[in-house]
Amino acid sequence: MKDAEALKEAKEYIFKHLVDGTLKPKIGKVFALDQIVEAHRFMDSNDHIGKIVVKIE
């Protein structure tokens, strides 16, 4: 976004609704960090709905 004020407002909106629970991202699949190659393959397949999460522990 080239409009700094619009970007700021969008971030505030997203963070506010994530914190209060009204915005709930759909998680498609969770991978461990050592499965990063599989995570990339899964992402490249376009055979998913939702976010792909890589856990770092």
PQR file with spaces between the fields and no chain letter, atoms N, CA, C, O and H, PARSE charges and radii, in Angstrom:
ATOM       1  N    MET     1       0.841   -1.176    0.000 -0.4000 1.5000
ATOM       2  CA   MET     1       0.000    0.000    0.000 -0.0000 2.0000
ATOM       3  C    MET     1       0.884    1.237    0.000  0.5500 1.7000
ATOM       4  O    MET     1       1.844    1.341    0.764 -0.5500 1.4000
ATOM       5  N    LYS     2       0.544    2.145   -0.854 -0.4000 1.5000
ATOM       6  CA   LYS     2       1.325    3.385   -0.935 -0.0000 2.0000
ATOM       7  C    LYS     2       0.818    4.442    0.030  0.5500 1.7000
ATOM       8  O    LYS     2       1.534    5.390    0.354 -0.5500 1.4000
ATOM       9  H    LYS     2      -0.236    2.060   -1.474  0.4000 1.0000
ATOM      10  N    ASP     3      -0.406    4.282    0.487 -0.4000 1.5000
ATOM      11  CA   ASP     3      -1.008    5.260    1.400 -0.0000 2.0000
ATOM      12  C    ASP     3      -0.689    4.857    2.841  0.5500 1.7000
ATOM      13  O    ASP     3      -1.299    3.931    3.374 -0.5500 1.4000
ATOM      14  H    ASP     3      -0.988    3.512    0.224  0.4000 1.0000
ATOM      15  N    ALA     4       0.250    5.539    3.465 -0.4000 1.5000
ATOM      16  CA   ALA     4       0.716    5.194    4.810 -0.0000 2.0000
ATOM      17  C    ALA     4      -0.411    5.236    5.835  0.5500 1.7000
ATOM      18  O    ALA     4      -0.461    4.384    6.722 -0.5500 1.4000
ATOM      19  H    ALA     4       0.746    6.292    3.033  0.4000 1.0000
ATOM      20  N    GLU     5      -1.310    6.201    5.735 -0.4000 1.5000
ATOM      21  CA   GLU     5      -2.414    6.306    6.689 -0.0000 2.0000
ATOM      22  C    GLU     5      -3.384    5.135    6.535  0.5500 1.7000
ATOM      23  O    GLU     5      -3.858    4.590    7.531 -0.5500 1.4000
ATOM      24  H    GLU     5      -1.269    6.893    5.014  0.4000 1.0000
ATOM      25  N    ALA     6      -3.681    4.749    5.303 -0.4000 1.5000
ATOM      26  CA   ALA     6      -4.573    3.614    5.072 -0.0000 2.0000
ATOM      27  C    ALA     6      -3.946    2.320    5.586  0.5500 1.7000
ATOM      28  O    ALA     6      -4.645    1.475    6.146 -0.5500 1.4000
ATOM      29  H    ALA     6      -3.296    5.192    4.494  0.4000 1.0000
ATOM      30  N    LEU     7      -2.637    2.159    5.401 -0.4000 1.5000
ATOM      31  CA   LEU     7      -1.934    0.984    5.910 -0.0000 2.0000
ATOM      32  C    LEU     7      -1.994    0.944    7.430  0.5500 1.7000
ATOM      33  O    LEU     7      -2.234   -0.112    8.015 -0.5500 1.4000
ATOM      34  H    LEU     7      -2.070    2.846    4.946  0.4000 1.0000
ATOM      35  N    LYS     8      -1.780    2.073    8.064 -0.4000 1.5000
ATOM      36  CA   LYS     8      -1.835    2.158    9.527 -0.0000 2.0000
ATOM      37  C    LYS     8      -3.222    1.765   10.030  0.5500 1.7000
ATOM      38  O    LYS     8      -3.343    0.995   10.983 -0.5500 1.4000
ATOM      39  H    LYS     8      -1.585    2.931    7.589  0.4000 1.0000
ATOM      40  N    GLU     9      -4.262    2.287    9.395 -0.4000 1.5000
ATOM      41  CA   GLU     9      -5.636    1.967    9.794 -0.0000 2.0000
ATOM      42  C    GLU     9      -5.937    0.485    9.580  0.5500 1.7000
ATOM      43  O    GLU     9      -6.600   -0.135   10.411 -0.5500 1.4000
ATOM      44  H    GLU     9      -4.164    2.913    8.621  0.4000 1.0000
ATOM      45  N    ALA    10      -5.460   -0.081    8.486 -0.4000 1.5000
ATOM      46  CA   ALA    10      -5.695   -1.502    8.218 -0.0000 2.0000
ATOM      47  C    ALA    10      -5.027   -2.368    9.278  0.5500 1.7000
ATOM      48  O    ALA    10      -5.627   -3.319    9.777 -0.5500 1.4000
ATOM      49  H    ALA    10      -4.921    0.423    7.812  0.4000 1.0000
ATOM      50  N    LYS    11      -3.778   -2.037    9.621 -0.4000 1.5000
ATOM      51  CA   LYS    11      -3.070   -2.797   10.659 -0.0000 2.0000
ATOM      52  C    LYS    11      -3.795   -2.713   11.993  0.5500 1.7000
ATOM      53  O    LYS    11      -3.966   -3.726   12.671 -0.5500 1.4000
ATOM      54  H    LYS    11      -3.290   -1.264    9.215  0.4000 1.0000
ATOM      55  N    GLU    12      -4.221   -1.524   12.372 -0.4000 1.5000
ATOM      56  CA   GLU    12      -4.935   -1.349   13.636 -0.0000 2.0000
ATOM      57  C    GLU    12      -6.217   -2.171   13.647  0.5500 1.7000
ATOM      58  O    GLU    12      -6.533   -2.817   14.646 -0.5500 1.4000
ATOM      59  H    GLU    12      -4.083   -0.701   11.821  0.4000 1.0000
ATOM      60  N    TYR    13      -6.953   -2.150   12.548 -0.4000 1.5000
ATOM      61  CA   TYR    13      -8.200   -2.917   12.440 -0.0000 2.0000
ATOM      62  C    TYR    13      -7.924   -4.413   12.607  0.5500 1.7000
ATOM      63  O    TYR    13      -8.599   -5.094   13.379 -0.5500 1.4000
ATOM      64  H    TYR    13      -6.696   -1.625   11.736  0.4000 1.0000
ATOM      65  N    ILE    14      -6.927   -4.916   11.876 -0.4000 1.5000
ATOM      66  CA   ILE    14      -6.612   -6.347   11.930 -0.0000 2.0000
ATOM      67  C    ILE    14      -6.164   -6.757   13.321  0.5500 1.7000
ATOM      68  O    ILE    14      -6.673   -7.735   13.867 -0.5500 1.4000
ATOM      69  H    ILE    14      -6.378   -4.363   11.249  0.4000 1.0000
ATOM      70  N    PHE    15      -5.215   -6.025   13.909 -0.4000 1.5000
ATOM      71  CA   PHE    15      -4.709   -6.384   15.231 -0.0000 2.0000
ATOM      72  C    PHE    15      -5.803   -6.311   16.289  0.5500 1.7000
ATOM      73  O    PHE    15      -5.877   -7.178   17.160 -0.5500 1.4000
ATOM      74  H    PHE    15      -4.801   -5.230   13.465  0.4000 1.0000
ATOM      75  N    LYS    16      -6.644   -5.299   16.224 -0.4000 1.5000
ATOM      76  CA   LYS    16      -7.730   -5.156   17.198 -0.0000 2.0000
ATOM      77  C    LYS    16      -8.650   -6.376   17.146  0.5500 1.7000
ATOM      78  O    LYS    16      -9.012   -6.932   18.183 -0.5500 1.4000
ATOM      79  H    LYS    16      -6.584   -4.595   15.517  0.4000 1.0000
ATOM      80  N    HIS    17      -9.019   -6.784   15.951 -0.4000 1.5000
ATOM      81  CA   HIS    17      -9.965   -7.890   15.813 -0.0000 2.0000
ATOM      82  C    HIS    17      -9.319   -9.261   16.042  0.5500 1.7000
ATOM      83  O    HIS    17     -10.010  -10.211   16.407 -0.5500 1.4000
ATOM      84  H    HIS    17      -8.725   -6.333   15.108  0.4000 1.0000
ATOM      85  N    LEU    18      -8.021   -9.372   15.834 -0.4000 1.5000
ATOM      86  CA   LEU    18      -7.339  -10.606   16.218 -0.0000 2.0000
ATOM      87  C    LEU    18      -7.326  -10.744   17.733  0.5500 1.7000
ATOM      88  O    LEU    18      -7.584  -11.822   18.269 -0.5500 1.4000
ATOM      89  H    LEU    18      -7.459   -8.600   15.537  0.4000 1.0000
ATOM      90  N    VAL    19      -7.025   -9.645   18.423 -0.4000 1.5000
ATOM      91  CA   VAL    19      -6.940   -9.662   19.884 -0.0000 2.0000
ATOM      92  C    VAL    19      -8.298   -9.950   20.518  0.5500 1.7000
ATOM      93  O    VAL    19      -8.388  -10.736   21.461 -0.5500 1.4000
ATOM      94  H    VAL    19      -6.816   -8.769   17.988  0.4000 1.0000
ATOM      95  N    ASP    20      -9.364   -9.313   20.001 -0.4000 1.5000
ATOM      96  CA   ASP    20     -10.673   -9.517   20.636 -0.0000 2.0000
ATOM      97  C    ASP    20     -11.386  -10.781   20.145  0.5500 1.7000
ATOM      98  O    ASP    20     -12.470  -11.107   20.629 -0.5500 1.4000
ATOM      99  H    ASP    20      -9.291   -8.675   19.234  0.4000 1.0000
ATOM     100  N    GLY    21     -10.785  -11.493   19.188 -0.4000 1.5000
ATOM     101  CA   GLY    21     -11.332  -12.779   18.766 -0.0000 2.0000
ATOM     102  C    GLY    21     -12.389  -12.720   17.675  0.5500 1.7000
ATOM     103  O    GLY    21     -12.932  -13.760   17.300 -0.5500 1.4000
ATOM     104  H    GLY    21      -9.904  -11.229   18.794  0.4000 1.0000
ATOM     105  N    THR    22     -12.700  -11.537   17.154 -0.4000 1.5000
ATOM     106  CA   THR    22     -13.713  -11.463   16.105 -0.0000 2.0000
ATOM     107  C    THR    22     -13.145  -11.795   14.730  0.5500 1.7000
ATOM     108  O    THR    22     -13.903  -12.066   13.798 -0.5500 1.4000
ATOM     109  H    THR    22     -12.259  -10.693   17.459  0.4000 1.0000
ATOM     110  N    LEU    23     -11.843  -11.777   14.594 -0.4000 1.5000
ATOM     111  CA   LEU    23     -11.181  -12.165   13.352 -0.0000 2.0000
ATOM     112  C    LEU    23     -10.382  -13.426   13.653  0.5500 1.7000
ATOM     113  O    LEU    23      -9.432  -13.399   14.434 -0.5500 1.4000
ATOM     114  H    LEU    23     -11.228  -11.557   15.351  0.4000 1.0000
ATOM     115  N    LYS    24     -10.775  -14.525   13.029 -0.4000 1.5000
ATOM     116  CA   LYS    24     -10.134  -15.810   13.304 -0.0000 2.0000
ATOM     117  C    LYS    24      -9.610  -16.396   12.001  0.5500 1.7000
ATOM     118  O    LYS    24     -10.384  -16.933   11.209 -0.5500 1.4000
ATOM     119  H    LYS    24     -11.548  -14.546   12.394  0.4000 1.0000
ATOM     120  N    PRO    25      -8.297  -16.300   11.768 -0.5600 1.5000
ATOM     121  CA   PRO    25      -7.739  -16.867   10.549  0.2800 2.0000
ATOM     122  C    PRO    25      -7.921  -18.381   10.529  0.5500 1.7000
ATOM     123  O    PRO    25      -7.787  -19.043   11.558 -0.5500 1.4000
ATOM     124  N    LYS    26      -8.222  -18.916    9.368 -0.4000 1.5000
ATOM     125  CA   LYS    26      -8.362  -20.362    9.217 -0.0000 2.0000
ATOM     126  C    LYS    26      -6.972  -20.956    8.999  0.5500 1.7000
ATOM     127  O    LYS    26      -6.251  -20.552    8.086 -0.5500 1.4000
ATOM     128  H    LYS    26      -8.331  -18.378    8.532  0.4000 1.0000
ATOM     129  N    ILE    27      -6.607  -21.912    9.841 -0.4000 1.5000
ATOM     130  CA   ILE    27      -5.323  -22.582    9.737 -0.0000 2.0000
ATOM     131  C    ILE    27      -5.516  -23.827    8.875  0.5500 1.7000
ATOM     132  O    ILE    27      -6.305  -24.709    9.214 -0.5500 1.4000
ATOM     133  H    ILE    27      -7.193  -22.240   10.582  0.4000 1.0000
ATOM     134  N    GLY    28      -4.797  -23.892    7.766 -0.4000 1.5000
ATOM     135  CA   GLY    28      -4.894  -25.032    6.870 -0.0000 2.0000
ATOM     136  C    GLY    28      -4.075  -26.212    7.345  0.5500 1.7000
ATOM     137  O    GLY    28      -4.563  -27.342    7.371 -0.5500 1.4000
ATOM     138  H    GLY    28      -4.157  -23.175    7.490  0.4000 1.0000
ATOM     139  N    LYS    29      -2.833  -25.957    7.720 -0.4000 1.5000
ATOM     140  CA   LYS    29      -1.945  -27.024    8.170 -0.0000 2.0000
ATOM     141  C    LYS    29      -0.792  -26.405    8.940  0.5500 1.7000
ATOM     142  O    LYS    29      -0.361  -25.289    8.652 -0.5500 1.4000
ATOM     143  H    LYS    29      -2.437  -25.039    7.698  0.4000 1.0000
ATOM     144  N    VAL    30      -0.298  -27.153    9.929 -0.4000 1.5000
ATOM     145  CA   VAL    30       0.816  -26.703   10.758 -0.0000 2.0000
ATOM     146  C    VAL    30       1.999  -27.645   10.535  0.5500 1.7000
ATOM     147  O    VAL    30       1.849  -28.867   10.567 -0.5500 1.4000
ATOM     148  H    VAL    30      -0.648  -28.060   10.162  0.4000 1.0000
ATOM     149  N    PHE    31       3.164  -27.064   10.312 -0.4000 1.5000
ATOM     150  CA   PHE    31       4.389  -27.823   10.112 -0.0000 2.0000
ATOM     151  C    PHE    31       5.401  -27.424   11.173  0.5500 1.7000
ATOM     152  O    PHE    31       5.418  -26.281   11.628 -0.5500 1.4000
ATOM     153  H    PHE    31       3.285  -26.072   10.286  0.4000 1.0000
ATOM     154  N    ALA    32       6.244  -28.373   11.565 -0.4000 1.5000
ATOM     155  CA   ALA    32       7.385  -28.069   12.422 -0.0000 2.0000
ATOM     156  C    ALA    32       8.464  -27.441   11.552  0.5500 1.7000
ATOM     157  O    ALA    32       8.468  -27.631   10.336 -0.5500 1.4000
ATOM     158  H    ALA    32       6.229  -29.302   11.195  0.4000 1.0000
ATOM     159  N    LEU    33       9.373  -26.700   12.159 -0.4000 1.5000
ATOM     160  CA   LEU    33      10.423  -26.026   11.405 -0.0000 2.0000
ATOM     161  C    LEU    33      11.247  -27.012   10.584  0.5500 1.7000
ATOM     162  O    LEU    33      11.675  -26.691    9.475 -0.5500 1.4000
ATOM     163  H    LEU    33       9.369  -26.546   13.147  0.4000 1.0000
ATOM     164  N    ASP    34      11.473  -28.212   11.121 -0.4000 1.5000
ATOM     165  CA   ASP    34      12.266  -29.186   10.362 -0.0000 2.0000
ATOM     166  C    ASP    34      11.496  -29.785    9.180  0.5500 1.7000
ATOM     167  O    ASP    34      12.038  -30.605    8.439 -0.5500 1.4000
ATOM     168  H    ASP    34      11.126  -28.473   12.022  0.4000 1.0000
ATOM     169  N    GLN    35      10.239  -29.379    9.003 -0.4000 1.5000
ATOM     170  CA   GLN    35       9.434  -29.809    7.858 -0.0000 2.0000
ATOM     171  C    GLN    35       9.238  -28.672    6.852  0.5500 1.7000
ATOM     172  O    GLN    35       8.270  -28.669    6.090 -0.5500 1.4000
ATOM     173  H    GLN    35       9.798  -28.713    9.605  0.4000 1.0000
ATOM     174  N    ILE    36      10.152  -27.719    6.855 -0.4000 1.5000
ATOM     175  CA   ILE    36       9.994  -26.528    6.020 -0.0000 2.0000
ATOM     176  C    ILE    36       9.910  -26.870    4.533  0.5500 1.7000
ATOM     177  O    ILE    36       9.183  -26.212    3.788 -0.5500 1.4000
ATOM     178  H    ILE    36      10.937  -27.721    7.474  0.4000 1.0000
ATOM     179  N    VAL    37      10.644  -27.889    4.097 -0.4000 1.5000
ATOM     180  CA   VAL    37      10.585  -28.289    2.682 -0.0000 2.0000
ATOM     181  C    VAL    37       9.185  -28.787    2.344  0.5500 1.7000
ATOM     182  O    VAL    37       8.625  -28.424    1.310 -0.5500 1.4000
ATOM     183  H    VAL    37      11.235  -28.423    4.701  0.4000 1.0000
ATOM     184  N    GLU    38       8.621  -29.618    3.218 -0.4000 1.5000
ATOM     185  CA   GLU    38       7.266  -30.116    3.003 -0.0000 2.0000
ATOM     186  C    GLU    38       6.249  -28.973    3.027  0.5500 1.7000
ATOM     187  O    GLU    38       5.279  -28.982    2.268 -0.5500 1.4000
ATOM     188  H    GLU    38       9.076  -29.913    4.058  0.4000 1.0000
ATOM     189  N    ALA    39       6.475  -27.996    3.898 -0.4000 1.5000
ATOM     190  CA   ALA    39       5.575  -26.841    3.972 -0.0000 2.0000
ATOM     191  C    ALA    39       5.587  -26.074    2.653  0.5500 1.7000
ATOM     192  O    ALA    39       4.539  -25.652    2.164 -0.5500 1.4000
ATOM     193  H    ALA    39       7.262  -27.989    4.515  0.4000 1.0000
ATOM     194  N    HIS    40       6.771  -25.895    2.081 -0.4000 1.5000
ATOM     195  CA   HIS    40       6.870  -25.187    0.793 -0.0000 2.0000
ATOM     196  C    HIS    40       6.197  -25.988   -0.317  0.5500 1.7000
ATOM     197  O    HIS    40       5.517  -25.421   -1.172 -0.5500 1.4000
ATOM     198  H    HIS    40       7.623  -26.238    2.478  0.4000 1.0000
ATOM     199  N    ARG    41       6.385  -27.287   -0.302 -0.4000 1.5000
ATOM     200  CA   ARG    41       5.727  -28.128   -1.321 -0.0000 2.0000
ATOM     201  C    ARG    41       4.214  -28.039   -1.184  0.5500 1.7000
ATOM     202  O    ARG    41       3.497  -27.939   -2.180 -0.5500 1.4000
ATOM     203  H    ARG    41       6.937  -27.747    0.392  0.4000 1.0000
ATOM     204  N    PHE    42       3.738  -28.077    0.045 -0.4000 1.5000
ATOM     205  CA   PHE    42       2.303  -27.976    0.290 -0.0000 2.0000
ATOM     206  C    PHE    42       1.776  -26.634   -0.207  0.5500 1.7000
ATOM     207  O    PHE    42       0.721  -26.570   -0.837 -0.5500 1.4000
ATOM     208  H    PHE    42       4.321  -28.159    0.853  0.4000 1.0000
ATOM     209  N    MET    43       2.506  -25.574    0.076 -0.4000 1.5000
ATOM     210  CA   MET    43       2.099  -24.245   -0.370 -0.0000 2.0000
ATOM     211  C    MET    43       2.093  -24.173   -1.900  0.5500 1.7000
ATOM     212  O    MET    43       1.160  -23.633   -2.496 -0.5500 1.4000
ATOM     213  H    MET    43       3.363  -25.626    0.588  0.4000 1.0000
ATOM     214  N    ASP    44       3.124  -24.712   -2.525 -0.4000 1.5000
ATOM     215  CA   ASP    44       3.230  -24.673   -3.984 -0.0000 2.0000
ATOM     216  C    ASP    44       2.154  -25.497   -4.674  0.5500 1.7000
ATOM     217  O    ASP    44       1.823  -25.233   -5.830 -0.5500 1.4000
ATOM     218  H    ASP    44       3.881  -25.151   -2.041  0.4000 1.0000
ATOM     219  N    SER    45       1.606  -26.485   -3.988 -0.4000 1.5000
ATOM     220  CA   SER    45       0.595  -27.349   -4.599 -0.0000 2.0000
ATOM     221  C    SER    45      -0.734  -26.624   -4.817  0.5500 1.7000
ATOM     222  O    SER    45      -1.557  -27.059   -5.622 -0.5500 1.4000
ATOM     223  H    SER    45       1.875  -26.699   -3.049  0.4000 1.0000
ATOM     224  N    ASN    46      -0.940  -25.521   -4.100 -0.4000 1.5000
ATOM     225  CA   ASN    46      -2.217  -24.792   -4.153 -0.0000 2.0000
ATOM     226  C    ASN    46      -3.404  -25.697   -3.832  0.5500 1.7000
ATOM     227  O    ASN    46      -4.523  -25.463   -4.290 -0.5500 1.4000
ATOM     228  H    ASN    46      -0.271  -25.168   -3.446  0.4000 1.0000
ATOM     229  N    ASP    47      -3.145  -26.720   -3.048 -0.4000 1.5000
ATOM     230  CA   ASP    47      -4.183  -27.682   -2.686 -0.0000 2.0000
ATOM     231  C    ASP    47      -4.561  -27.503   -1.213  0.5500 1.7000
ATOM     232  O    ASP    47      -4.678  -28.479   -0.471 -0.5500 1.4000
ATOM     233  H    ASP    47      -2.236  -26.910   -2.676  0.4000 1.0000
ATOM     234  N    HIS    48      -4.749  -26.268   -0.806 -0.4000 1.5000
ATOM     235  CA   HIS    48      -5.054  -26.010    0.595 -0.0000 2.0000
ATOM     236  C    HIS    48      -6.023  -24.843    0.715  0.5500 1.7000
ATOM     237  O    HIS    48      -6.141  -23.999   -0.174 -0.5500 1.4000
ATOM     238  H    HIS    48      -4.655  -25.475   -1.408  0.4000 1.0000
ATOM     239  N    ILE    49      -6.700  -24.832    1.834 -0.4000 1.5000
ATOM     240  CA   ILE    49      -7.543  -23.710    2.213 -0.0000 2.0000
ATOM     241  C    ILE    49      -7.076  -23.282    3.588  0.5500 1.7000
ATOM     242  O    ILE    49      -6.977  -24.110    4.494 -0.5500 1.4000
ATOM     243  H    ILE    49      -6.604  -25.517    2.556  0.4000 1.0000
ATOM     244  N    GLY    50      -6.792  -22.025    3.756 -0.4000 1.5000
ATOM     245  CA   GLY    50      -6.330  -21.532    5.048 -0.0000 2.0000
ATOM     246  C    GLY    50      -4.845  -21.250    5.044  0.5500 1.7000
ATOM     247  O    GLY    50      -4.152  -21.443    4.046 -0.5500 1.4000
ATOM     248  H    GLY    50      -6.873  -21.353    3.020  0.4000 1.0000
ATOM     249  N    LYS    51      -4.387  -20.797    6.165 -0.4000 1.5000
ATOM     250  CA   LYS    51      -2.988  -20.398    6.332 -0.0000 2.0000
ATOM     251  C    LYS    51      -2.110  -21.603    6.618  0.5500 1.7000
ATOM     252  O    LYS    51      -2.535  -22.570    7.250 -0.5500 1.4000
ATOM     253  H    LYS    51      -4.951  -20.640    6.976  0.4000 1.0000
ATOM     254  N    ILE    52      -0.891  -21.526    6.144 -0.4000 1.5000
ATOM     255  CA   ILE    52       0.112  -22.550    6.439 -0.0000 2.0000
ATOM     256  C    ILE    52       1.001  -21.968    7.525  0.5500 1.7000
ATOM     257  O    ILE    52       1.561  -20.882    7.375 -0.5500 1.4000
ATOM     258  H    ILE    52      -0.545  -20.740    5.631  0.4000 1.0000
ATOM     259  N    VAL    53       1.120  -22.704    8.616 -0.4000 1.5000
ATOM     260  CA   VAL    53       1.869  -22.216    9.784 -0.0000 2.0000
ATOM     261  C    VAL    53       3.101  -23.090    9.975  0.5500 1.7000
ATOM     262  O    VAL    53       3.025  -24.315    9.886 -0.5500 1.4000
ATOM     263  H    VAL    53       0.665  -23.586    8.738  0.4000 1.0000
ATOM     264  N    VAL    54       4.238  -22.449   10.238 -0.4000 1.5000
ATOM     265  CA   VAL    54       5.453  -23.159   10.581 -0.0000 2.0000
ATOM     266  C    VAL    54       5.774  -22.820   12.027  0.5500 1.7000
ATOM     267  O    VAL    54       6.027  -21.665   12.368 -0.5500 1.4000
ATOM     268  H    VAL    54       4.300  -21.453   10.311  0.4000 1.0000
ATOM     269  N    LYS    55       5.758  -23.855   12.879 -0.4000 1.5000
ATOM     270  CA   LYS    55       6.026  -23.654   14.302 -0.0000 2.0000
ATOM     271  C    LYS    55       7.526  -23.658   14.558  0.5500 1.7000
ATOM     272  O    LYS    55       8.255  -24.528   14.081 -0.5500 1.4000
ATOM     273  H    LYS    55       5.553  -24.794   12.601  0.4000 1.0000
ATOM     274  N    ILE    56       7.963  -22.679   15.311 -0.4000 1.5000
ATOM     275  CA   ILE    56       9.362  -22.576   15.716 -0.0000 2.0000
ATOM     276  C    ILE    56       9.404  -22.796   17.221  0.5500 1.7000
ATOM     277  O    ILE    56       8.932  -21.967   17.999 -0.5500 1.4000
ATOM     278  H    ILE    56       7.371  -21.973   15.699  0.4000 1.0000
ATOM     279  N    GLU    57       9.968  -23.913   17.613 -0.4000 1.5000
ATOM     280  CA   GLU    57      10.034  -24.216   19.046 -0.0000 2.0000
ATOM     281  C    GLU    57      11.445  -24.522   19.452  0.5500 1.7000
ATOM     282  O    GLU    57      11.703  -24.802   20.623 -0.5500 1.4000
ATOM     283  H    GLU    57      10.351  -24.587   16.981  0.4000 1.0000
